Amino acid sequence: MHAVRKHILEILKERNGATVAELAETLEMAPVSVRHHLDILQGDNLICVDRLDRRGNVGRPQQVYALTPGANELFPDNFAALAAGLVRQLKQVLPPDQVECAFRAMAHEFARDLQDDLAGLPTEARLERVTHFLNERGYLARWEEAEDSAGGYLLHKCNCPYAAVSGEHGELCMMDQALINELMGQPCQRIRVIAEDGGCCTYRVGTPQAAAIPLIERNGVQA
């Protein structure tokens, strides 16, 4: 990103908004040059006109520019360290079976909103819906029909949203396994792990008949 536009974003972050005049003064630039950079940032959906500044009685109110929610993603965060610390503390204060139960409950919560949409869908339609659901959450997922003798379908997840944490805490991989099982309505076999070869996590989904049966009904208990 251009250094001036990066600086503008930093100023807006620090001040929770600024006018063209305020930005021009801080950047020591002509207002027309500032507006050029603001137009580009608006086009990239990184800033917006948040409000009007009516201070003073002379001239028109000034537009106050502020960051959009998407712009906040450009700034560093410490979520990975926080998540890793929380998982470590969880594992220190709870026995392993309760830790596993907690992560399985999280998987169930993630999947719950999609359950009604998946009810009664044939396998390929279900895979399409599940793939879309995963991609909305950053998994870079896709599926294909298996060509080997084992048959069924292969569901690939080529990005791990928890990569900064899952290397240290395998419970997150278990949570993803539970999530896939619940979304697909049956136990799925993980045959490839992204952490081992840097490629994708791949799950084998069984026959269409098995995949159409909800997991809660197959096992008689809630996953």
FILOPA-656040 format. One record per residue: residue number from 1; residue in three letters; x, y, z of N, C-alpha, C in turn. Coordinates in steps of 0.2 Angstrom, whole numbers, plus 5000, padded with zeros to 4 digits. Layout:
N
ATOM     i    aa    nc1    nc2    nc3   cac1   cac2   cac3    cc1    cc2    cc3
ATOM   NUM   ALA      X      Y      Z      X      Y      Z      X      Y      Z
...
//
This chain:
223
ATOM     i    aa    nc1    nc2    nc3   cac1   cac2   cac3    cc1    cc2    cc3
ATOM     1   MET   5004   4994   5000   5000   5000   5000   5004   5006   5000
ATOM     2   HIS   5002   5011   4996   5006   5018   4996   5007   5020   5003
ATOM     3   ALA   5013   5023   5004   5015   5025   5011   5010   5031   5014
ATOM     4   VAL   5008   5035   5009   5003   5041   5012   4996   5038   5014
ATOM     5   ARG   4994   5033   5010   4987   5030   5011   4988   5026   5018
ATOM     6   LYS   4993   5023   5019   4994   5019   5025   4994   5024   5031
ATOM     7   HIS   4998   5030   5030   4998   5035   5035   4991   5037   5037
ATOM     8   ILE   4987   5038   5032   4980   5041   5032   4976   5036   5037
ATOM     9   LEU   4977   5030   5035   4973   5025   5039   4975   5025   5046
ATOM    10   GLU   4982   5025   5047   4984   5026   5054   4981   5032   5058
ATOM    11   ILE   4981   5037   5055   4978   5044   5058   4971   5043   5060
ATOM    12   LEU   4967   5040   5055   4960   5039   5056   4959   5034   5062
ATOM    13   LYS   4963   5029   5062   4963   5024   5068   4964   5027   5074
ATOM    14   GLU   4969   5031   5075   4971   5035   5081   4966   5040   5083
ATOM    15   ARG   4963   5043   5078   4959   5049   5080   4951   5047   5080
ATOM    16   ASN   4950   5041   5077   4943   5039   5076   4939   5044   5071
ATOM    17   GLY   4943   5046   5066   4940   5050   5061   4944   5057   5060
ATOM    18   ALA   4944   5060   5054   4947   5066   5053   4944   5069   5047
ATOM    19   THR   4945   5076   5046   4942   5079   5040   4948   5080   5035
ATOM    20   VAL   4947   5082   5029   4952   5083   5024   4957   5088   5027
ATOM    21   ALA   4954   5094   5030   4959   5099   5032   4963   5096   5038
ATOM    22   GLU   4961   5092   5042   4965   5090   5048   4970   5085   5045
ATOM    23   LEU   4968   5081   5040   4973   5076   5037   4979   5080   5033
ATOM    24   ALA   4976   5085   5030   4981   5089   5026   4986   5093   5030
ATOM    25   GLU   4984   5095   5036   4988   5098   5041   4993   5093   5044
ATOM    26   THR   4991   5087   5046   4995   5082   5049   5000   5080   5044
ATOM    27   LEU   4998   5078   5037   5002   5076   5032   5007   5081   5029
ATOM    28   GLU   5005   5087   5030   5009   5093   5027   5008   5092   5019
ATOM    29   MET   5002   5091   5017   5000   5090   5010   4995   5095   5008
ATOM    30   ALA   4994   5096   5002   4988   5100   4999   4982   5096   5000
ATOM    31   PRO   4976   5100   5002   4970   5096   5002   4968   5092   4996
ATOM    32   VAL   4970   5095   4990   4968   5091   4984   4972   5085   4983
ATOM    33   SER   4978   5085   4986   4982   5078   4986   4979   5073   4991
ATOM    34   VAL   4977   5076   4997   4974   5072   5002   4967   5068   4999
ATOM    35   ARG   4963   5073   4995   4957   5070   4993   4958   5064   4988
ATOM    36   HIS   4964   5065   4984   4965   5060   4979   4966   5053   4982
ATOM    37   HIS   4970   5053   4988   4971   5047   4992   4965   5045   4995
ATOM    38   LEU   4961   5049   4998   4955   5047   5001   4950   5044   4996
ATOM    39   ASP   4950   5046   4990   4946   5043   4984   4948   5036   4983
ATOM    40   ILE   4954   5035   4983   4957   5028   4982   4955   5024   4988
ATOM    41   LEU   4956   5026   4994   4954   5022   5000   4946   5021   5000
ATOM    42   GLN   4942   5026   4998   4935   5024   4998   4933   5019   4992
ATOM    43   GLY   4937   5019   4987   4936   5015   4981   4937   5008   4984
ATOM    44   ASP   4942   5007   4988   4944   5001   4991   4940   4998   4997
ATOM    45   ASN   4935   5003   4998   4931   5001   5004   4934   5001   5011
ATOM    46   LEU   4939   5005   5011   4943   5005   5018   4941   5011   5022
ATOM    47   ILE   4938   5016   5019   4936   5022   5023   4929   5024   5020
ATOM    48   CYS   4926   5028   5025   4919   5031   5023   4918   5037   5026
ATOM    49   VAL   4913   5041   5024   4911   5047   5027   4907   5045   5033
ATOM    50   ASP   4909   5047   5039   4906   5044   5045   4901   5049   5047
ATOM    51   ARG   4903   5056   5047   4898   5061   5050   4901   5068   5047
ATOM    52   LEU   4897   5073   5049   4899   5080   5047   4901   5083   5053
ATOM    53   ASP   4906   5087   5052   4909   5091   5058   4906   5098   5057
ATOM    54   ARG   4902   5100   5062   4898   5107   5061   4902   5112   5066
ATOM    55   ARG   4908   5111   5068   4911   5116   5072   4912   5122   5068
ATOM    56   GLY   4911   5128   5072   4912   5134   5069   4905   5136   5065
ATOM    57   ASN   4905   5143   5064   4899   5145   5060   4900   5148   5053
ATOM    58   VAL   4906   5147   5051   4908   5149   5044   4909   5143   5039
ATOM    59   GLY   4906   5144   5033   4907   5139   5028   4903   5132   5030
ATOM    60   ARG   4903   5128   5025   4899   5122   5025   4902   5117   5030
ATOM    61   PRO   4898   5112   5033   4901   5107   5038   4906   5103   5034
ATOM    62   GLN   4911   5101   5038   4916   5097   5035   4915   5089   5035
ATOM    63   GLN   4916   5085   5030   4915   5078   5031   4921   5075   5035
ATOM    64   VAL   4919   5071   5039   4924   5067   5043   4924   5060   5041
ATOM    65   TYR   4930   5058   5039   4932   5052   5036   4934   5047   5042
ATOM    66   ALA   4931   5041   5041   4933   5036   5047   4934   5029   5043
ATOM    67   LEU   4937   5024   5047   4938   5018   5044   4932   5014   5044
ATOM    68   THR   4932   5009   5039   4926   5004   5038   4928   4998   5042
ATOM    69   PRO   4924   4994   5044   4926   4988   5048   4931   4984   5044
ATOM    70   GLY   4931   4984   5038   4936   4980   5034   4943   4982   5035
ATOM    71   ALA   4943   4989   5036   4950   4992   5037   4954   4990   5043
ATOM    72   ASN   4950   4988   5048   4953   4986   5054   4957   4979   5054
ATOM    73   GLU   4955   4976   5048   4959   4969   5047   4966   4971   5045
ATOM    74   LEU   4967   4977   5043   4974   4978   5041   4979   4980   5046
ATOM    75   PHE   4976   4981   5052   4980   4982   5058   4982   4976   5062
ATOM    76   PRO   4988   4975   5065   4990   4969   5069   4985   4968   5074
ATOM    77   ASP   4984   4961   5076   4980   4959   5081   4984   4954   5085
ATOM    78   ASN   4982   4952   5091   4985   4947   5095   4980   4941   5096
ATOM    79   PHE   4976   4940   5092   4971   4935   5093   4974   4928   5094
ATOM    80   ALA   4979   4926   5089   4982   4920   5090   4985   4918   5096
ATOM    81   ALA   4989   4923   5099   4992   4922   5106   4987   4922   5111
ATOM    82   LEU   4981   4926   5110   4976   4925   5115   4973   4919   5115
ATOM    83   ALA   4971   4916   5109   4968   4910   5109   4972   4904   5111
ATOM    84   ALA   4979   4904   5110   4983   4899   5112   4984   4899   5120
ATOM    85   GLY   4984   4905   5122   4984   4906   5130   4978   4903   5133
ATOM    86   LEU   4972   4904   5130   4966   4902   5133   4966   4894   5133
ATOM    87   VAL   4968   4891   5127   4968   4884   5126   4973   4881   5131
ATOM    88   ARG   4978   4884   5132   4983   4882   5137   4980   4882   5144
ATOM    89   GLN   4977   4887   5146   4974   4888   5153   4968   4883   5153
ATOM    90   LEU   4964   4882   5148   4959   4877   5148   4962   4870   5150
ATOM    91   LYS   4967   4868   5146   4970   4861   5147   4973   4860   5154
ATOM    92   GLN   4975   4866   5157   4978   4866   5164   4973   4865   5169
ATOM    93   VAL   4967   4867   5168   4962   4867   5174   4957   4862   5173
ATOM    94   LEU   4957   4859   5167   4952   4854   5166   4955   4847   5164
ATOM    95   PRO   4952   4841   5166   4954   4835   5164   4953   4834   5156
ATOM    96   PRO   4957   4830   5153   4957   4829   5145   4950   4828   5143
ATOM    97   ASP   4946   4824   5146   4939   4822   5144   4935   4828   5143
ATOM    98   GLN   4936   4832   5148   4932   4839   5148   4934   4844   5143
ATOM    99   VAL   4941   4844   5142   4943   4848   5137   4940   4846   5130
ATOM   100   GLU   4941   4839   5129   4938   4837   5122   4930   4838   5122
ATOM   101   CYS   4927   4837   5127   4920   4839   5127   4918   4846   5126
ATOM   102   ALA   4922   4851   5128   4922   4858   5127   4923   4859   5119
ATOM   103   PHE   4928   4856   5116   4929   4858   5109   4923   4854   5105
ATOM   104   ARG   4921   4848   5107   4916   4845   5103   4909   4850   5104
ATOM   105   ALA   4908   4853   5109   4902   4857   5110   4903   4863   5106
ATOM   106   MET   4909   4866   5105   4910   4871   5100   4909   4870   5093
ATOM   107   ALA   4911   4864   5091   4909   4861   5084   4902   4861   5083
ATOM   108   HIS   4898   4858   5088   4891   4858   5088   4888   4865   5087
ATOM   109   GLU   4890   4869   5091   4888   4876   5091   4889   4879   5084
ATOM   110   PHE   4895   4878   5081   4896   4881   5074   4892   4878   5069
ATOM   111   ALA   4890   4872   5070   4886   4868   5065   4879   4869   5066
ATOM   112   ARG   4877   4871   5071   4869   4872   5073   4865   4876   5068
ATOM   113   ASP   4868   4882   5066   4864   4886   5062   4863   4884   5055
ATOM   114   LEU   4867   4879   5053   4866   4876   5046   4862   4870   5046
ATOM   115   GLN   4860   4867   5052   4857   4860   5052   4850   4860   5048
ATOM   116   ASP   4846   4865   5049   4840   4865   5046   4841   4866   5038
ATOM   117   ASP   4846   4869   5036   4847   4870   5029   4849   4863   5026
ATOM   118   LEU   4853   4859   5030   4855   4853   5027   4850   4847   5027
ATOM   119   ALA   4845   4848   5031   4840   4842   5032   4838   4840   5025
ATOM   120   GLY   4838   4833   5024   4835   4830   5018   4839   4831   5012
ATOM   121   LEU   4845   4835   5012   4848   4836   5006   4852   4830   5003
ATOM   122   PRO   4852   4828   4997   4857   4823   4994   4864   4825   4995
ATOM   123   THR   4868   4820   4995   4875   4821   4997   4879   4826   4993
ATOM   124   GLU   4878   4827   4987   4882   4832   4983   4879   4839   4984
ATOM   125   ALA   4872   4839   4985   4870   4846   4987   4872   4848   4994
ATOM   126   ARG   4872   4843   4998   4875   4844   5005   4882   4846   5005
ATOM   127   LEU   4886   4843   5001   4893   4845   5001   4894   4852   4998
ATOM   128   GLU   4890   4854   4993   4890   4861   4991   4888   4866   4996
ATOM   129   ARG   4883   4864   5000   4881   4869   5005   4887   4869   5011
ATOM   130   VAL   4889   4864   5013   4895   4863   5018   4901   4867   5015
ATOM   131   THR   4903   4866   5009   4909   4869   5006   4908   4877   5007
ATOM   132   HIS   4902   4879   5005   4900   4887   5005   4901   4889   5013
ATOM   133   PHE   4898   4885   5017   4898   4887   5024   4906   4887   5027
ATOM   134   LEU   4910   4883   5025   4917   4883   5027   4921   4888   5024
ATOM   135   ASN   4919   4890   5017   4923   4895   5014   4921   4902   5017
ATOM   136   GLU   4915   4903   5019   4913   4909   5023   4917   4910   5029
ATOM   137   ARG   4920   4905   5032   4924   4905   5038   4931   4904   5037
ATOM   138   GLY   4934   4905   5030   4941   4905   5029   4944   4898   5027
ATOM   139   TYR   4940   4893   5026   4944   4886   5026   4946   4885   5019
ATOM   140   LEU   4944   4889   5014   4946   4888   5007   4945   4880   5005
ATOM   141   ALA   4938   4878   5005   4936   4871   5004   4934   4870   4997
ATOM   142   ARG   4934   4864   4996   4931   4861   4989   4930   4854   4990
ATOM   143   TRP   4926   4851   4986   4925   4844   4986   4925   4841   4979
ATOM   144   GLU   4926   4834   4979   4926   4831   4973   4924   4823   4974
ATOM   145   GLU   4922   4820   4969   4920   4813   4969   4927   4809   4969
ATOM   146   ALA   4927   4804   4974   4934   4801   4974   4934   4796   4968
ATOM   147   GLU   4940   4795   4966   4942   4791   4960   4945   4785   4962
ATOM   148   ASP   4947   4784   4968   4950   4778   4970   4945   4772   4972
ATOM   149   SER   4948   4766   4974   4943   4761   4975   4939   4762   4981
ATOM   150   ALA   4941   4766   4986   4937   4767   4992   4931   4770   4991
ATOM   151   GLY   4930   4774   4985   4924   4778   4983   4922   4783   4988
ATOM   152   GLY   4916   4785   4987   4913   4791   4991   4915   4798   4988
ATOM   153   TYR   4916   4803   4992   4918   4809   4990   4924   4812   4995
ATOM   154   LEU   4928   4816   4992   4933   4819   4996   4932   4827   4997
ATOM   155   LEU   4932   4829   5003   4931   4836   5005   4938   4839   5007
ATOM   156   HIS   4940   4844   5004   4947   4846   5005   4946   4853   5009
ATOM   157   LYS   4950   4854   5014   4951   4861   5017   4958   4863   5016
ATOM   158   CYS   4959   4868   5012   4966   4870   5010   4968   4876   5014
ATOM   159   ASN   4965   4878   5019   4967   4883   5024   4965   4882   5031
ATOM   160   CYS   4969   4883   5036   4967   4882   5042   4966   4889   5046
ATOM   161   PRO   4960   4891   5048   4960   4897   5051   4963   4898   5058
ATOM   162   TYR   4965   4892   5060   4968   4892   5067   4975   4889   5067
ATOM   163   ALA   4978   4890   5061   4985   4887   5060   4990   4890   5065
ATOM   164   ALA   4989   4896   5067   4994   4899   5072   4993   4895   5079
ATOM   165   VAL   4988   4892   5080   4986   4889   5087   4986   4881   5086
ATOM   166   SER   4984   4878   5081   4983   4871   5080   4989   4867   5080
ATOM   167   GLY   4995   4870   5078   5001   4866   5078   5003   4864   5085
ATOM   168   GLU   5001   4869   5090   5003   4867   5097   4997   4863   5101
ATOM   169   HIS   4991   4864   5098   4985   4862   5102   4981   4857   5097
ATOM   170   GLY   4982   4851   5097   4978   4846   5092   4971   4846   5093
ATOM   171   GLU   4969   4849   5099   4961   4849   5100   4958   4853   5095
ATOM   172   LEU   4961   4858   5092   4957   4862   5087   4956   4857   5080
ATOM   173   CYS   4961   4853   5079   4960   4848   5073   4954   4843   5075
ATOM   174   MET   4954   4841   5081   4948   4837   5083   4942   4840   5083
ATOM   175   MET   4942   4847   5084   4936   4851   5084   4933   4851   5076
ATOM   176   ASP   4938   4852   5072   4936   4852   5065   4934   4846   5062
ATOM   177   GLN   4937   4840   5065   4934   4834   5063   4927   4833   5065
ATOM   178   ALA   4926   4835   5071   4919   4834   5074   4914   4839   5070
ATOM   179   LEU   4917   4845   5068   4912   4849   5064   4911   4846   5057
ATOM   180   ILE   4915   4843   5054   4914   4840   5047   4909   4834   5048
ATOM   181   ASN   4910   4830   5053   4906   4824   5055   4899   4827   5056
ATOM   182   GLU   4898   4832   5059   4891   4835   5061   4888   4838   5055
ATOM   183   LEU   4892   4842   5051   4889   4845   5045   4887   4840   5040
ATOM   184   MET   4891   4834   5039   4890   4829   5034   4885   4824   5036
ATOM   185   GLY   4883   4824   5043   4878   4819   5045   4881   4812   5046
ATOM   186   GLN   4888   4811   5047   4890   4805   5047   4898   4805   5049
ATOM   187   PRO   4901   4800   5052   4908   4800   5053   4912   4801   5047
ATOM   188   CYS   4917   4805   5046   4921   4806   5040   4928   4804   5042
ATOM   189   GLN   4931   4801   5037   4938   4799   5039   4943   4804   5036
ATOM   190   ARG   4947   4807   5041   4952   4812   5038   4958   4808   5036
ATOM   191   ILE   4960   4809   5029   4965   4805   5026   4971   4809   5025
ATOM   192   ARG   4971   4815   5026   4977   4820   5025   4976   4826   5029
ATOM   193   VAL   4982   4828   5032   4982   4833   5037   4987   4839   5034
ATOM   194   ILE   4984   4845   5034   4988   4850   5032   4994   4852   5036
ATOM   195   ALA   4994   4850   5042   5000   4852   5047   5006   4847   5045
ATOM   196   GLU   5004   4841   5042   5010   4837   5041   5013   4838   5034
ATOM   197   ASP   5009   4840   5029   5012   4841   5022   5011   4848   5019
ATOM   198   GLY   5008   4852   5023   5007   4859   5020   5002   4860   5015
ATOM   199   GLY   4999   4854   5013   4994   4854   5008   4987   4856   5010
ATOM   200   CYS   4983   4851   5010   4976   4852   5013   4974   4846   5018
ATOM   201   CYS   4969   4848   5022   4966   4843   5026   4960   4840   5022
ATOM   202   THR   4961   4833   5021   4956   4830   5017   4952   4825   5021
ATOM   203   TYR   4945   4825   5020   4941   4820   5023   4937   4816   5018
ATOM   204   ARG   4937   4809   5019   4933   4805   5015   4926   4805   5017
ATOM   205   VAL   4921   4806   5013   4914   4806   5015   4911   4800   5012
ATOM   206   GLY   4907   4796   5016   4905   4789   5014   4900   4789   5008
ATOM   207   THR   4896   4784   5008   4891   4783   5003   4886   4788   5004
ATOM   208   PRO   4882   4790   4998   4876   4794   4999   4871   4792   5004
ATOM   209   GLN   4870   4786   5004   4865   4783   5009   4867   4785   5016
ATOM   210   ALA   4873   4784   5018   4876   4785   5025   4876   4792   5026
ATOM   211   ALA   4878   4796   5021   4879   4804   5022   4872   4807   5023
ATOM   212   ALA   4867   4804   5021   4860   4807   5022   4857   4806   5029
ATOM   213   ILE   4860   4802   5033   4858   4800   5039   4861   4805   5044
ATOM   214   PRO   4857   4809   5048   4860   4814   5053   4864   4810   5058
ATOM   215   LEU   4869   4813   5060   4874   4810   5065   4870   4808   5072
ATOM   216   ILE   4866   4813   5074   4862   4812   5080   4858   4806   5080
ATOM   217   GLU   4855   4804   5074   4851   4798   5073   4855   4792   5072
ATOM   218   ARG   4861   4792   5069   4865   4786   5068   4868   4784   5075
ATOM   219   ASN   4870   4788   5079   4873   4786   5085   4868   4786   5091
ATOM   220   GLY   4863   4789   5091   4858   4790   5096   4860   4795   5101
ATOM   221   VAL   4865   4798   5100   4867   4804   5105   4869   4810   5101
ATOM   222   GLN   4869   4815   5104   4871   4821   5101   4879   4822   5101
ATOM   223   ALA   4882   4823   5095   4889   4824   5094   4892   4830   5097
//
